[in-house]
Amino acid sequence: MQAGTVSELEFFSQLHPLTVLCYFVQLFTMLLIFNHLVISVGLVICIVGVCYWYFDTEKVKTLVIGSSSLMAMIVLFNVLLNQSGRAVLLRLSIGPIKLQLTQTAIIYGLTMGLMLGGMVITFVLFNGVVTAPKLNYLLFPIAPRLAMLMMISLRFVDLFIQKMRRLAIYQKTKNINVAEGNFYQRLKKVGQLLRIILIDAISGAMETATLMEARGFGAHRRSQYQYFRFHIMDGVFLGLTMVIFCTSVYLRFQGWGWTSDVTDLNWGVVQDWWLLGLNSLFCLMPLFGEGAYRLCEN
């Protein structure tokens, strides 16, 4: 799932790869350490807003719709499996099976769905900012084989999507539409396309292995295609985000934005609104950086 690549002229792309990596590690951590609905809604809205700024609107809409299906599935499973809690809204009896819909199940399901959906959208944003040269720069000094494997895997996903689209267009020229017919017919058509792509992928993998062996990969340390320098704006951005992140973590351990007893979840309290403002400020830091960067340029 991709939404594009952030332009190199943007402030976010000009940051040092290590600065960007630290920011996203902190953002993923924030999506993990809070379990209140108000904070979850705020974080997801801010992340989607950042995506709308950097990516094409239609691609972001497709991304949000795709993530919403995952969120809805998580909410449904939580509602069905979580039968405890207060404020029973509905009771159902299907033979020996008794189900009840509680306010706690809805809150917990929505919170978990939003958090996991936010992680998916955040990963897409990360993939758009941390391009292959930046990933290469970060990982090659530490684990060159792992870096090469990740780069090939990410490239494979992009090529897979492109080839699927091309094959679908070629099939249309032969009056074969993958989206037409019943479920079995569509599954059969997609299976034929996947078989073609699998054969092509194996052939491409063998060719890539031969080329890597011919170029002596693994025999000595590889050179870097692109170098990055740590600038003042990296230090300012990293310092501000670290201060906000550490404050949020401290408040989390003071009991803000977290309920240890799942059956006692609520829609949010006054503390959650203060924490929401702090976390929203953290999520929107790239946009504030864009504003400051363009102001300094002018």
Order of alpha helices (4+ residues) and beta strands (2+ residues): alpha-alpha-alpha-alpha-beta-beta-alpha-alpha-alpha-alpha-alpha-alpha-alpha
